[in-house]
């Protein structure tokens, strides 16, 4: 029997191989048994994205929970992950589930678990669920595709967008910006289009709003490479900037008016700067270990601290609660703010970025420049993905000795992260994915050339170490 293991973004696997109806039903039975042991009651919101069979997997999940007497709030159409988190919080639920593989390739699907308050389940919770799932000997499910009073149709779009508008400044209504949004065949359009209309954005264009479970045969992730095709459209349409989101609506990517890619590090720093300097808000920042030192230097300049945690947004939201931080984010494009949801949300961050652009009254390139000049920090970051034939053994990476050609000031291992620190706030990082056979490589250095050189050194070390 296949073991169910939850990584930083839930349980994921290739559809029909690791991720199957049987696996989903076992997880649902394990969750039912865990809730019974805890004395936790329903309802359990269950959402799904645009991927192959996501709606069917969500239905099978609901049928097992209902077969155990647990009320389910089942969405009728694809929704962003943060909408489910919002439902868990607003309805006072003990748990919620989202069927998605986030930014992974089309052949993957997965399940994310949320806990009371609308936060990502931490390791203690997912490990407990793994134990209950492994102990399942019988799945109690209702007959397939039959109506049940325990499976309720659910929609909270109005409440979800209201939470976002409550955080925003009404000043952003009636503006004349030209905005280009690439939905990348995902689900963020569900929340963003109503917001564009509500704030009367006069000139906006949405690309790839339709469902395509193949995602146009591209990766549904708003990286620099994925935003490259937007550049010609930005120039032709004279857009003030372009934005894109990942397949389940929790990561954001930006191109400025000159078609320069605005990195996730810069998006996070700009929004933090804006909230403190222009909106008068106060508080620390939280980032993960793969995020630029830019946020540390900016926090210092603003008079606050920046806290670093392991990869996984649940670690960021936990540290935000602990320190009452104002903002938390990661280099992969996810962020949230105090007073909003505990999880990352590209609909929220995209709307907040829009507010920042309007209230600061200058081009996006000018905002980025202002932030870097303010904190006096300029660096270059680089990253890459190395796909391996199987999940790597973490112990082998701890023994690597990359030929960096510069002195290593400090070596740091944080779970599946291996980080080499150099002088001048420069560093290199190897991050082992918890959900797929991939090693992610990150570097930051004084120049782009040096960041790329360090990247090549680490890639070579990984290739040699896996031989």
N, C-alpha and C positions, 0 to 999 in steps of 0.2 A: 504494500500500500504506500502510495506517494506521501511523503511528509509535507505538511503545510508550514512554510516559514515566511514570516513577515519581515520585510526589510524597512528601509527608511521611508518608503512610500507605499507601504502595504504589501500584500501578497500579489505577485505578478508572475505571469508565465505565458508561453506561447499557446495560443488558442488551439485546443484539440490535443495538446500534449500535457503541459503542466496545468494549464487553466482549462478546466472542463466542467460540465454540469455536475459531475460527481464531486469534484473538489469544492464547488460552490455550495452544494448541499451539505457536505461535511462541515464546512465552515459555519453554515447557518445552524446546523444541529449543535455544533460546539458552542456557538454563541448562545443558543437557547439554553443549553445545559449550564453554561457559565452564569447567565442571568438568573436562572432558577436557584443556583447555589448561592448567589449574592443576594437573593431576594429582590432583584431588580425587575420592574414591570415595563411594559411597553408604554407608548408606541415606539416603533423603530422606523425612522425615515429611511427610505431606500431610493437612491437616485442612480442614474446611468448616463453615459455619454454616447457619442456617435459611433463607437467602434462596432465591429462585427459581433452580433449576438448579445450586445450589452443589455438590451431590453429583455431578452429571454433569460439571461443570467440573473437579472434583477427580479424577474418574476419567480424563478425557481428559488431564489433566496427567500422571497416573501412567503412562498408556499410552505417552506419548511418551518419558518418562524411561526406562521399561522397554525401549522400542524401541531405546534407545541403550545398553542393557546396565546400567542403573543400578537398583539395588534400591530399592523404595519401601515405606514404611510407611504404608498408607492406612487412615484411620479408617473405620469402618462406619457411624457415625452422627454428627450434628452435635456439635461440641465448642467450648469457648471458645478463643480465640486463644492465651492463655497456656499451655494444655495442649500445644500444638504447640511453643511455645518451650521448655517443660519437656522435651519429647521430644528436641529438638535438643541440649539441654545434656546430658541424662542418657545418651543413646545415643552421644554424641561425634560427632555428625553435622557435616558441613561446611556443609550448607544444610537449610532446611525451608521449606515453603510453606503458607500459610493462604488459602483462598478465602473472602473476606469483603469487604464495603464498610463495615465497622464501623458507625458511627452514621448513615450516609447514608440517604436515602429508599429505599423498597422497590425502585424501578426500577433502582437501581445494584447492581453487584457489583464485585468486585476481587480482587487477589492481593497478599498481603504476603510478603516474603522475609525469612528469618532466617538468621543466620550462626552459626558455631561458638561455643559457649557459650550459645546461646539468645537472642542479642541481635538487635534490628532491624538490617537491613542499612543501612550508612551510604551517603552519597551516592556515594562512590568505587565501592562495590560495585554499586549500582543503575545507575550510569552505564555501568559495564563490561558489565552484563547488557543494557542498552539497545543497546549497540554490537553485542554478539553476536546479539541478537534481530533487529536491523536487517539483519545479514549473512546471515540464514537464507535459503537458497534451496530447501531440501528438508526436510520434516518426516518423521522416521522414527518411526512409531508402530506399536504392536501392533494387531491386529484389535480392533475395539471390543467391550467387554463380554465378553471371553473370559478365562478363568482363565490366570494366568501365575505361575510360581515366583518371578518378580521383583517381583510386586505382593503384598505380605504384609498380611494383616489386622492391625490394631494397636489397642491400647487401653492407656493409661497413667493412667487415672483414679486408681487406688490410689496410684501414685507421686506424682502431682500433688497430691492432697489431703494426702499424708504430708509433702510439703515445706512446705505451709502450716501444718499442725499442729506441725511441728518448730519453727517460728518463734514460735508462740503459747504463751501461758501456760496450763497445764492447769487453772488456777483457774477458767476460764470454764465448766467442766462443771457440770451440775446447777444451773442458775439458773432463776429464775422470771420472767424478762422476757417481755413480750408484744411480738413482733416481726412486722411486716408487710413482705413482700418482693414487689415488682412486677418480674417477669422481663421485662416489655415484649416478650414473644414471642421472647426471645433465647435464648442458650445458657448463661448463667451459672448457671442452675438445675442444670446437670449437676454442678457442683462444690459449690455452696452447699447444696443439700438434704442430701447426705451429711454435710457439716460440721455443719449444724443437728442432724442425728440423732446424730452422733458425740458432740457436746458436750451432748446431751440437753436441748436448748432445749424447754421444756415447751409453750410457746404460740407457735406461729408459723403464719402464713398466707402461702401463695404464690399470687400472681395471675398470670395469663397465662403459665402454664408450657407450654402447648401450642404447637405450631408454627403460625404464621400468616405466610406469606411477605409478606403485605401489612402486617403489624405493626398490625393494627387500623386501617389508614389513618392512622396517626400516625407521627411521627418516632421511631425507636427509640433515643432519646438521653435520659438522665435529667436533663434540664434543669428549671428551675423551672416552666416552662409544662407540661411533660410530667408532673410530679408533682402538679399541681393537683388532678386527680381523686381522688388518694389522701387528701386532707384529711378528707373526710367519713367515710371508712372508718377513719381513725386515731382520730377522735373517737368514732365509734360502737363500735369494738372496744376502746377504751381501751388502745391500743398505746403502748408506751414510745417507739417511733420507727418510722419506715418507711424502707426503702431500695429503690433501684431501680438497674438496670444497663443498659448499652446492648446492642445486638444481638449483639456478639461477645465480651462479657464483659471489657472492660478499662476501663470508666468507671463511676463510682459517684455516686449522688445520694442525699441524705438529707433527710427531714422530721423535725423534733424532735417532742416529745410535745405541743407546743402548735400543731402544724401549720405552724411556721415553716420555710421552706426554708433548709437549711444549705448555704451555697455551697461549691463545690469548694475555694476559697481557705481557708475555715474548716476544712473536713475535713482538708486537708493540714497546716494549722497545729496543729490539735488533736492529730493523731497524732504530729507531731514533738514537741510539748510533752509528750505522754504518754510517749513513748519515753525522753526525756531525764529528766524530772522523776519519773516513777513507775517506770520500769524501769531507770534508771541507765545508759542507753546514751549514747554520745558521738559527735559528728561534725557536720560541716557539712550544709547543705541545698542543694539545687539546684532551680531553678524555670525556667520559660520566660519570655520577654519579656512575655507577656500576663497573668502572674500577679501578684497583689496584693503591695504593699510590706509587708504584714503579715508575710510569712515572713522578710523581711530584718530587720525590727525584732525579731521573736521570736528569730531566730538570734543577733542582737547581745546581747539580754538573757540568753540562755542561755550566752553566751560563745563562740559559734561564728560562722562566716561563711556567707553565702548567695550562691551563684553563679548568674548569669543567663545563659541560652543561647537560641538560636533555637528557634522552634516545631518540634516533631518529637521524639518521645520518645527516638529514637536519640541526639539531642544531650544529653538529660538523662542517659541511662545512661552515655554516654561521659564526661561531666563527673563523674559519680559515681565512676566507676572512677579517673579522674585524681586526684580529691581525697579518695578514700575517704570520701565523704559518707555520712551515715546515711540520709537520705531524699531523694527527688527526686519532683517532681510538677508538675502543670500545672493551669491554671484550668479546663480542660475536663473534669476529673474522673479523670484517670489518675495513679497513683503507684506507687512501689515502694520497698523498703528494702534497705539493705546486708545481704547474707546470703541474700537471696531471689533471684528471677529478675531479669534485666536489664530486662525490659519491664513495662509497667503491667498491673495485674491487679485487677479489681473483686472477684473471689472472695477474694483475699488481703486487699485493703483493707477489704472488707466484714466479714471475719472479725476483722481487727485492730480495726476500729471497735467491733465487738461486745465484744471483750476490754476495750477502753478504757472503754466504758460501764459494764461490770460492775465492773472493778477500781477505777475512780474513785468509784463508788457515788453518783452524782448524775445528775439528768436531763441529757439532751443539751444543753438550753438553758443549764444551769448550767455545763457543761464549756466551751461556747463563750464564755460570759461570763468564766469564770476565765482563759482564755487571753488574751482581749483586755485584761482588767484587769492581768494579769501583765506584759504588754509595753507597756501604756499607749498602745496604738494603736487608734484607732477611725476607720474610714472607710467609704465606700460605693462599691460597684462597679456598673457597668452594662455591658451588652453587647447587640449586635444583629447580625443577618445581613442583608446586602443582596445579593439575587440579580440577577445581570447577564445579559444575553443571550449573552455570550461571555466567555472568559477575558480579563481586563483586561491592559493594557500597564502594567507596573510603573513605567516611566519617567514616566508621567503623574502618578502619585501623589507622586513626589518633588518635583513642581513645585506641588503644592497649597498654598494659603495660607488655611487655615480662619480664619474670624473668631471667634476664641475669646473675645474680650472680656477677656482677661487676658494678662499677659506670659508669653511662652514663654522659659523659662530655657535650654532645650537641645532641639535637634532631633536625632533619631537614626534612622538607617536601617540595619537589619540584614537583608540579603537582601530578602525580600518583606514586611518589617515596617517601618512608618513610625510613629515615636513622637514625640510632643510632650510635653516635661516642663515642669511648672509648679512654683511654690513649694509647700512643704508636702507633699511626696511625692505630688502630684497629677499625673495624666498622661492622655493620650489616645492610642489606637493604632489604626491601620488594618492589618489582616493580610490579605494576598491568599492565598486557598487555592491549594494546589498540586495539588488533585485535582478541583476543580469551579469553575464560574464564580460564585464567591461572594466577597464582601469581608466580613470579620468586623471589627466595631467594638467596642473596649473602652475604658472610662474608669474612673478612680478619683479620688475627690475627698473633700472634708471632709464633705459631706452628700449624701444621696440626690438632692436637688433639683439640686445642682451637677453631680453625675455624669450625671444625665439630660440636663441642659442641654448639657454638653460632648458627650454622645452625639449629640444633635440637630444640633449644629454640624458634627460630622464627617460625619454622614449627608447633610446638606445639601451639604457640600463635595464628597462623592463623587458625588452626583447631578449637581451642576453640572459637575464635572470630566469626567464621562462623556458629557455632552451633545454 
